[in-house]
Amino acid sequence: MAPTLRRVVAITSLGLRVLAGEAALDRSVRWVAVSELEDPTPFLEGDELVLTTGMRLAAPGAVPYVSRLVARGAAGLGFGVGLGHDDVPPEFAAAAAQVGLPLVEVPRETPFIAIGKAVSELLATERYEELSNAFAAQERLTRAALRPGGVAAVVDRLAREIHGWAVLLDPDGTPLHAAGDGAAAGTELVRAEITRLRSPGAPASLALSGPGEHVVVRPLGERHRVRGFFAAGAARPFTPVGHTVVNTAGSLLALSLARGRDQLAMARRVRAAVLELLLAGEREAAARAMDALGDGPPSGPVVVLACEPHDAEALYDALPGFTAPWDGLVVALVPAGEAERAAAIAGARGRAGVSAPVRPEELGTGLDQARLALGSAAPVTRFADLAGQGLLSLVDPGLLAGFATSLLAPLREYGSRADLVESLRAYLACNGHWDAAAQRLGVHRHTLRYRMRRVGELLGRDLDDPAVRAELWVALSARPRTPLGR
């Protein structure tokens, strides 16, 4: 949630003075916009604190100027004095008071950039608090799932986390456990929607909204083998953090309902959550989450392996160190002294990219290195072998990642279930040999030909052009790791 204008004007070092619209100071401020234009609204999105010295503003234009800001959704107006005007013109204060727009006086000694920095720091603090709250909630849900009776504990815990209700139903729609105020009415609402989730081509989840009621419903288990349904509801719309918490609870419930092999899958998801905490620098929270499993990542320098195995379960059992699923891959954090043995195991069971040794606080860098190395067609590629051999090492990583994201965006956004990105990777890795690439993907060569035609259409490029192929290979090799909350 963005900071309010009230929090901004309360910063004493800025010396801001409210002249009008005090009742609306609880509006959120999402950015600061400085403009001396007579009409800055074409350059606003809403919720900005607009700062001006009024150099081009005159008293007769006060009402239309303020009205345009209100219509655009500006959070407030900051009027700097001491340059264009010794004092805020009373016409502007009157116009702001009439429409309820907060108007604050900015003293001559307060630079506009100081206000921008203050708002930016407040936004960063709010974002950090949101992430910290999400991690804390995920940890509490994980601990609930690992206790005896974990299914009921997760439902109870989630109802408290979202200040609402949660319910778990069996595949037939019979309630198994419910918690929170409004759970009974919510259960009846959810049961009426389950038929939609069972139908062919149904969405992965449903979101229902009404007066004072916002509900998320999702099936648990694979589409061909639904083990139950899960729903959560609250009086207010779910924030991004709220959706993260609900999704975490749903994932934990799906895992808690599993048996045999699926119980092992639960441990993998917990490990994925631990890996996410480690990548975010939350080592203490990760260690606490792993206490119940009696396992954890190695201490000291590690080598990160990003593996694309033929049989993921067999690789999990064979690799030393800490392993976890990540974005369709198996990621292993291996003590530096066992890196070569782990690489040999991974290479015998598929392909692997191997990072250079990294410290615990550099796991994100290690994962990036391993995934970059995985882009090679070799069974095992070490990041150290790439350095100094290719042009990629000469390019700024940030610019390279931006180029890759922009170039490949049409393929990632394509609605078909066919994975055009991986199909393109296989096609380029096999130097355009249809049979070899199709065999690698496990599809017919005609299917691959169709996909490549679609790739060319979406990108607007000729895949027979060597320069185009080179650009695409660079973009594929620069694919960044999945961000938090994936």
PLY file of the C-alpha trace (Angstrom):
ply
format ascii 1.0
element vertex 486
property float x
property float y
property float z
element edge 485
property int vertex1
property int vertex2
end_header
0.00 0.00 0.00
1.39 3.39 -0.98
2.06 6.03 1.73
-0.56 8.71 2.32
-0.11 12.41 1.78
-0.63 12.82 5.52
2.58 10.83 6.13
4.45 13.03 3.65
3.39 16.37 5.17
4.19 15.00 8.64
7.91 14.87 7.76
9.04 17.92 9.72
12.29 18.37 7.81
10.32 19.23 4.65
8.48 22.14 6.31
5.27 21.56 4.36
2.15 23.50 5.40
-1.38 22.39 4.51
-3.48 25.23 3.14
-6.53 23.32 1.87
-8.07 19.86 1.56
-6.92 18.56 4.93
-9.81 16.07 4.98
-8.34 14.33 1.92
-4.81 13.92 3.25
-5.30 10.14 3.51
-5.11 9.82 -0.28
-2.29 7.51 -1.41
0.75 9.09 -3.04
2.31 6.80 -5.62
4.78 9.30 -7.11
5.90 12.93 -7.20
5.55 14.90 -10.45
7.26 18.27 -10.92
5.75 20.44 -13.66
5.54 24.10 -14.57
3.06 23.45 -17.37
-0.30 25.17 -17.34
-1.81 21.70 -17.87
0.37 18.83 -16.62
-2.43 16.26 -16.65
-1.48 14.59 -19.98
1.69 13.43 -18.21
0.00 12.09 -15.06
-1.46 8.67 -14.29
-3.20 9.47 -11.01
-2.21 9.51 -7.31
0.73 11.86 -7.91
1.71 14.77 -5.69
2.13 17.54 -8.28
4.80 20.14 -7.43
4.98 23.57 -9.09
6.42 27.04 -8.41
3.50 28.57 -10.34
5.85 30.50 -12.64
3.39 30.16 -15.52
0.23 30.21 -13.44
-1.98 33.23 -12.82
-4.88 33.75 -10.45
-7.62 33.61 -13.14
-6.48 30.12 -14.11
-6.69 28.68 -10.59
-10.09 26.99 -10.89
-9.49 25.24 -14.25
-5.95 24.20 -13.19
-7.14 22.64 -9.93
-10.18 21.07 -11.61
-7.97 19.34 -14.18
-5.79 17.88 -11.41
-8.83 16.55 -9.58
-10.28 15.03 -12.76
-6.97 13.28 -13.43
-6.87 11.83 -9.91
-3.90 13.76 -8.51
-3.29 13.11 -4.81
-2.46 16.72 -4.07
-0.76 19.94 -5.15
2.46 21.28 -3.68
3.00 24.99 -4.38
6.58 26.22 -3.99
6.93 29.81 -2.80
9.81 32.22 -3.03
10.35 32.06 -6.81
7.30 32.77 -8.97
5.18 33.79 -5.97
6.09 35.03 -2.51
2.99 33.32 -1.14
0.52 30.80 -2.49
-2.09 32.85 -4.40
-5.33 32.77 -2.38
-7.26 31.93 -5.55
-5.49 28.55 -5.71
-6.15 27.87 -2.03
-9.82 28.71 -2.50
-10.13 26.54 -5.63
-8.47 23.59 -3.88
-10.66 23.98 -0.80
-13.79 24.07 -2.93
-13.07 20.68 -4.57
-11.29 19.08 -1.60
-7.84 18.84 -3.23
-5.01 18.91 -0.67
-2.84 22.00 -1.24
0.46 22.29 0.62
2.89 25.18 0.69
6.51 24.25 -0.04
8.98 26.74 1.51
11.76 28.22 -0.60
14.45 26.31 1.31
12.89 22.91 0.57
14.01 21.60 -2.85
11.42 19.62 -4.77
13.88 16.74 -5.09
13.86 16.37 -1.29
10.11 15.70 -1.41
10.61 13.20 -4.24
13.28 11.37 -2.26
11.08 11.29 0.84
8.17 9.75 -1.07
10.50 7.27 -2.77
11.88 6.17 0.62
8.35 5.76 1.99
7.38 3.65 -1.04
10.46 1.47 -0.62
9.69 1.02 3.08
6.10 0.05 2.33
7.23 -2.46 -0.29
9.77 -3.99 2.08
7.13 -4.32 4.78
4.76 -6.01 2.31
7.43 -8.52 1.29
8.41 -9.13 4.91
4.75 -9.70 5.82
4.35 -12.10 2.90
7.43 -14.09 3.90
6.29 -14.19 7.53
2.83 -15.41 6.52
4.31 -18.05 4.22
6.52 -19.25 7.05
3.56 -19.52 9.43
1.51 -21.42 6.85
4.44 -23.75 6.14
4.83 -24.49 9.83
1.10 -25.18 10.10
1.30 -27.61 7.17
4.15 -29.52 8.78
2.33 -30.07 12.07
0.06 -33.08 12.72
-3.35 -32.32 11.28
-1.68 -29.91 8.89
-4.66 -29.60 6.53
-6.95 -28.13 9.19
-4.08 -26.05 10.61
-3.42 -24.42 7.22
-7.11 -23.55 6.76
-7.29 -22.08 10.28
-4.06 -20.16 9.81
-5.12 -18.73 6.46
-8.44 -17.45 7.82
-6.48 -15.49 10.42
-3.89 -14.22 7.91
-6.49 -12.72 5.54
-8.93 -11.63 8.29
-11.66 -13.59 6.55
-12.64 -17.21 6.04
-11.26 -20.33 4.34
-12.77 -23.69 3.46
-11.50 -27.01 2.12
-13.85 -29.33 0.19
-13.46 -32.86 -1.16
-13.74 -33.58 -4.92
-17.55 -33.87 -4.58
-17.88 -30.48 -2.91
-18.43 -31.77 0.62
-16.83 -29.46 3.22
-13.88 -31.06 5.03
-12.85 -28.13 7.19
-13.81 -24.46 7.44
-12.62 -21.56 9.55
-13.40 -17.88 10.03
-16.50 -15.71 10.15
-18.67 -16.17 7.07
-17.30 -19.63 6.26
-20.76 -21.25 6.16
-22.18 -18.79 3.62
-18.93 -18.84 1.70
-19.03 -22.62 1.46
-22.44 -22.57 -0.20
-21.25 -19.93 -2.66
-18.19 -22.00 -3.54
-20.12 -25.25 -4.00
-22.23 -23.55 -6.65
-19.08 -22.67 -8.62
-17.30 -26.02 -8.47
-19.05 -27.31 -11.60
-17.34 -24.56 -13.62
-13.92 -25.69 -12.42
-14.68 -29.30 -13.40
-15.67 -28.43 -16.99
-13.23 -28.95 -19.92
-11.03 -25.95 -20.53
-11.89 -24.50 -17.11
-9.60 -21.80 -15.69
-7.01 -22.72 -13.08
-8.94 -20.71 -10.48
-11.95 -18.46 -10.07
-12.19 -14.98 -8.57
-15.61 -13.83 -7.39
-16.41 -10.30 -6.23
-19.54 -8.79 -4.75
-20.57 -6.13 -2.21
-18.34 -6.73 0.77
-17.23 -10.15 -0.44
-14.16 -11.17 -2.46
-13.51 -14.87 -3.00
-10.82 -17.00 -4.66
-11.62 -20.64 -5.58
-9.12 -23.14 -6.96
-8.93 -26.91 -7.44
-6.27 -28.92 -5.65
-4.22 -31.47 -7.55
-3.64 -32.08 -11.23
-6.36 -31.21 -13.74
-6.89 -34.90 -14.55
-6.92 -35.86 -10.86
-8.53 -33.19 -8.68
-8.21 -34.10 -5.00
-10.44 -31.34 -3.69
-11.27 -27.65 -3.79
-10.10 -24.74 -1.71
-11.57 -21.24 -1.28
-10.79 -18.13 0.72
-12.87 -15.00 1.18
-12.52 -11.57 2.73
-14.50 -8.35 2.95
-11.81 -6.36 1.11
-10.18 -7.12 -2.27
-7.03 -9.18 -1.98
-3.80 -7.24 -2.27
-0.86 -8.77 -4.20
0.50 -9.93 -0.83
-2.91 -11.40 0.00
-2.98 -13.33 -3.27
0.51 -14.63 -2.52
-0.59 -15.85 0.90
-3.74 -17.49 -0.51
-1.75 -19.18 -3.27
0.78 -20.43 -0.74
-2.01 -21.89 1.39
-3.57 -23.55 -1.66
-0.27 -25.10 -2.63
0.34 -26.37 0.88
-3.15 -27.84 1.06
-2.70 -29.63 -2.25
0.52 -31.11 -0.94
-0.97 -32.04 2.43
-3.75 -33.99 0.73
-1.32 -36.10 -1.24
-0.16 -39.59 -0.39
2.99 -41.59 -1.15
4.78 -39.90 -4.04
2.76 -36.77 -3.53
4.01 -36.47 0.04
7.47 -36.28 -1.40
6.22 -33.57 -3.73
5.16 -31.58 -0.67
8.71 -31.62 0.58
9.84 -30.35 -2.83
7.47 -27.40 -2.61
8.70 -26.61 0.88
12.22 -26.71 -0.49
11.18 -24.37 -3.30
9.82 -21.95 -0.70
13.08 -22.27 1.24
15.06 -21.58 -1.92
12.93 -18.51 -2.52
13.64 -17.29 1.01
17.36 -17.92 0.49
17.36 -15.97 -2.76
15.66 -13.11 -0.92
18.36 -13.16 1.77
16.00 -14.51 4.46
18.36 -17.23 5.72
16.98 -17.32 9.27
13.42 -17.78 8.01
14.64 -20.48 5.61
16.41 -22.31 8.41
13.28 -22.23 10.57
11.14 -23.55 7.72
13.53 -26.49 7.24
13.65 -27.45 10.94
10.73 -29.86 10.63
12.33 -31.66 7.69
15.65 -32.08 9.45
17.50 -30.88 6.37
18.82 -27.65 4.97
21.20 -25.94 2.57
24.95 -26.34 3.12
26.86 -23.63 4.93
29.80 -21.81 3.42
30.57 -21.36 -0.29
28.36 -23.38 -2.61
28.08 -24.12 -6.30
24.63 -23.76 -7.86
23.47 -26.32 -10.43
20.49 -25.65 -12.70
19.47 -29.05 -14.08
17.14 -30.14 -16.85
16.87 -33.88 -16.08
15.23 -36.77 -17.90
13.86 -38.00 -14.54
13.59 -35.34 -11.87
12.84 -37.71 -9.00
15.89 -39.85 -9.71
18.06 -36.75 -9.84
16.71 -35.48 -6.50
17.75 -38.74 -4.87
21.20 -38.80 -6.48
22.43 -35.23 -6.04
24.35 -34.20 -2.93
23.53 -30.96 -1.11
20.19 -29.12 -1.03
17.86 -29.59 -4.00
14.61 -27.84 -4.90
12.35 -27.38 -7.94
12.56 -23.97 -9.59
10.82 -22.76 -12.75
10.65 -26.23 -14.32
14.23 -27.09 -13.35
15.96 -28.91 -10.51
18.25 -26.53 -8.64
20.95 -27.88 -6.35
23.08 -26.00 -3.83
26.18 -28.16 -3.51
29.23 -27.69 -1.27
32.05 -26.41 -3.44
34.11 -29.53 -2.75
31.40 -31.80 -4.23
30.66 -29.71 -7.31
32.44 -31.97 -9.78
30.71 -35.11 -8.52
27.32 -33.38 -8.62
27.98 -32.11 -12.15
28.85 -35.62 -13.34
25.64 -37.01 -11.81
23.51 -34.29 -13.38
25.17 -34.65 -16.77
24.51 -38.39 -16.80
20.81 -37.75 -16.19
20.20 -34.80 -18.52
21.76 -31.35 -18.86
23.15 -29.01 -16.23
24.57 -25.52 -15.88
27.13 -25.04 -13.11
27.89 -21.71 -11.43
31.16 -20.50 -10.00
31.47 -20.87 -6.19
29.37 -18.21 -4.45
28.80 -17.12 -0.87
25.38 -17.68 0.77
24.39 -14.05 0.18
25.21 -14.41 -3.55
22.82 -17.27 -4.37
20.87 -15.11 -6.81
24.05 -14.49 -8.79
24.89 -18.19 -8.68
21.45 -19.14 -10.00
21.76 -16.62 -12.83
25.16 -18.07 -13.74
23.88 -21.65 -13.68
20.86 -20.86 -15.85
23.03 -18.95 -18.30
25.37 -21.93 -18.54
22.37 -24.24 -19.03
21.66 -22.42 -22.28
24.53 -24.33 -23.87
23.76 -27.53 -25.77
26.41 -29.50 -23.87
25.34 -31.99 -21.15
27.31 -30.01 -18.55
28.44 -26.43 -18.97
30.26 -24.43 -16.33
29.79 -20.69 -16.13
33.55 -20.29 -15.81
33.90 -21.90 -19.25
31.68 -19.20 -20.75
33.62 -16.28 -19.34
36.04 -14.93 -21.91
34.81 -17.22 -24.70
31.69 -15.46 -25.88
30.50 -11.92 -26.51
27.88 -12.24 -23.75
30.55 -11.66 -21.11
31.24 -8.22 -22.67
27.64 -7.03 -22.44
26.09 -5.33 -19.43
23.85 -7.99 -17.77
21.04 -5.51 -17.16
20.96 -4.34 -20.77
21.17 -7.93 -21.98
18.26 -9.00 -19.77
16.17 -6.07 -21.04
16.94 -6.95 -24.64
15.99 -10.59 -24.06
12.73 -9.73 -22.30
11.67 -7.32 -25.05
12.60 -9.62 -27.94
11.01 -12.78 -26.53
7.90 -11.15 -25.04
5.57 -12.11 -27.96
6.53 -15.78 -27.49
6.01 -15.77 -23.72
2.64 -14.07 -24.12
1.41 -16.47 -26.79
-1.76 -18.15 -25.59
-1.18 -21.67 -26.95
-0.07 -24.45 -24.64
2.89 -25.05 -26.99
6.08 -23.68 -25.40
7.45 -21.60 -28.26
10.46 -20.40 -26.26
11.76 -23.91 -25.53
10.90 -25.05 -29.05
12.96 -22.16 -30.43
15.81 -23.02 -28.07
15.89 -26.63 -29.27
15.68 -25.56 -32.93
18.63 -23.17 -32.58
20.64 -25.57 -30.42
20.33 -28.19 -33.18
21.40 -25.67 -35.85
18.02 -25.79 -37.54
18.00 -29.58 -38.04
14.31 -30.46 -37.84
14.63 -34.14 -36.94
17.19 -33.60 -34.19
15.29 -30.69 -32.65
11.95 -32.49 -32.84
13.43 -35.58 -31.19
14.87 -33.44 -28.44
11.45 -31.91 -27.77
9.59 -35.20 -28.16
7.32 -33.88 -30.93
6.87 -34.60 -34.65
9.00 -32.53 -37.00
5.87 -31.16 -38.67
4.75 -29.88 -35.28
8.10 -28.19 -34.84
7.90 -26.67 -38.34
4.49 -25.21 -37.48
5.84 -23.78 -34.22
8.78 -22.15 -35.95
6.48 -20.58 -38.53
4.45 -19.21 -35.64
7.62 -17.91 -33.97
8.57 -16.08 -37.15
5.10 -14.56 -37.43
4.99 -13.42 -33.81
8.48 -11.92 -33.90
8.20 -10.57 -37.44
11.59 -12.06 -38.28
13.02 -14.52 -40.75
14.49 -17.50 -38.87
16.54 -18.44 -41.92
18.56 -15.24 -41.47
21.81 -16.04 -39.58
21.77 -12.60 -37.92
18.26 -13.21 -36.60
19.28 -16.63 -35.27
22.27 -15.07 -33.50
20.11 -12.42 -31.84
17.59 -15.00 -30.70
20.28 -17.27 -29.28
21.75 -14.36 -27.32
18.28 -13.53 -25.97
17.65 -17.15 -24.96
21.03 -17.39 -23.27
20.31 -14.24 -21.26
17.00 -15.46 -19.81
16.84 -14.20 -16.20
15.71 -16.25 -13.27
12.08 -16.11 -12.22
11.37 -13.25 -9.84
9.88 -13.63 -6.36
6.26 -14.54 -6.25
6.38 -16.32 -9.55
0 1
1 2
2 3
3 4
4 5
5 6
6 7
7 8
8 9
9 10
10 11
11 12
12 13
13 14
14 15
15 16
16 17
17 18
18 19
19 20
20 21
21 22
22 23
23 24
24 25
25 26
26 27
27 28
28 29
29 30
30 31
31 32
32 33
33 34
34 35
35 36
36 37
37 38
38 39
39 40
40 41
41 42
42 43
43 44
44 45
45 46
46 47
47 48
48 49
49 50
50 51
51 52
52 53
53 54
54 55
55 56
56 57
57 58
58 59
59 60
60 61
61 62
62 63
63 64
64 65
65 66
66 67
67 68
68 69
69 70
70 71
71 72
72 73
73 74
74 75
75 76
76 77
77 78
78 79
79 80
80 81
81 82
82 83
83 84
84 85
85 86
86 87
87 88
88 89
89 90
90 91
91 92
92 93
93 94
94 95
95 96
96 97
97 98
98 99
99 100
100 101
101 102
102 103
103 104
104 105
105 106
106 107
107 108
108 109
109 110
110 111
111 112
112 113
113 114
114 115
115 116
116 117
117 118
118 119
119 120
120 121
121 122
122 123
123 124
124 125
125 126
126 127
127 128
128 129
129 130
130 131
131 132
132 133
133 134
134 135
135 136
136 137
137 138
138 139
139 140
140 141
141 142
142 143
143 144
144 145
145 146
146 147
147 148
148 149
149 150
150 151
151 152
152 153
153 154
154 155
155 156
156 157
157 158
158 159
159 160
160 161
161 162
162 163
163 164
164 165
165 166
166 167
167 168
168 169
169 170
170 171
171 172
172 173
173 174
174 175
175 176
176 177
177 178
178 179
179 180
180 181
181 182
182 183
183 184
184 185
185 186
186 187
187 188
188 189
189 190
190 191
191 192
192 193
193 194
194 195
195 196
196 197
197 198
198 199
199 200
200 201
201 202
202 203
203 204
204 205
205 206
206 207
207 208
208 209
209 210
210 211
211 212
212 213
213 214
214 215
215 216
216 217
217 218
218 219
219 220
220 221
221 222
222 223
223 224
224 225
225 226
226 227
227 228
228 229
229 230
230 231
231 232
232 233
233 234
234 235
235 236
236 237
237 238
238 239
239 240
240 241
241 242
242 243
243 244
244 245
245 246
246 247
247 248
248 249
249 250
250 251
251 252
252 253
253 254
254 255
255 256
256 257
257 258
258 259
259 260
260 261
261 262
262 263
263 264
264 265
265 266
266 267
267 268
268 269
269 270
270 271
271 272
272 273
273 274
274 275
275 276
276 277
277 278
278 279
279 280
280 281
281 282
282 283
283 284
284 285
285 286
286 287
287 288
288 289
289 290
290 291
291 292
292 293
293 294
294 295
295 296
296 297
297 298
298 299
299 300
300 301
301 302
302 303
303 304
304 305
305 306
306 307
307 308
308 309
309 310
310 311
311 312
312 313
313 314
314 315
315 316
316 317
317 318
318 319
319 320
320 321
321 322
322 323
323 324
324 325
325 326
326 327
327 328
328 329
329 330
330 331
331 332
332 333
333 334
334 335
335 336
336 337
337 338
338 339
339 340
340 341
341 342
342 343
343 344
344 345
345 346
346 347
347 348
348 349
349 350
350 351
351 352
352 353
353 354
354 355
355 356
356 357
357 358
358 359
359 360
360 361
361 362
362 363
363 364
364 365
365 366
366 367
367 368
368 369
369 370
370 371
371 372
372 373
373 374
374 375
375 376
376 377
377 378
378 379
379 380
380 381
381 382
382 383
383 384
384 385
385 386
386 387
387 388
388 389
389 390
390 391
391 392
392 393
393 394
394 395
395 396
396 397
397 398
398 399
399 400
400 401
401 402
402 403
403 404
404 405
405 406
406 407
407 408
408 409
409 410
410 411
411 412
412 413
413 414
414 415
415 416
416 417
417 418
418 419
419 420
420 421
421 422
422 423
423 424
424 425
425 426
426 427
427 428
428 429
429 430
430 431
431 432
432 433
433 434
434 435
435 436
436 437
437 438
438 439
439 440
440 441
441 442
442 443
443 444
444 445
445 446
446 447
447 448
448 449
449 450
450 451
451 452
452 453
453 454
454 455
455 456
456 457
457 458
458 459
459 460
460 461
461 462
462 463
463 464
464 465
465 466
466 467
467 468
468 469
469 470
470 471
471 472
472 473
473 474
474 475
475 476
476 477
477 478
478 479
479 480
480 481
481 482
482 483
483 484
484 485
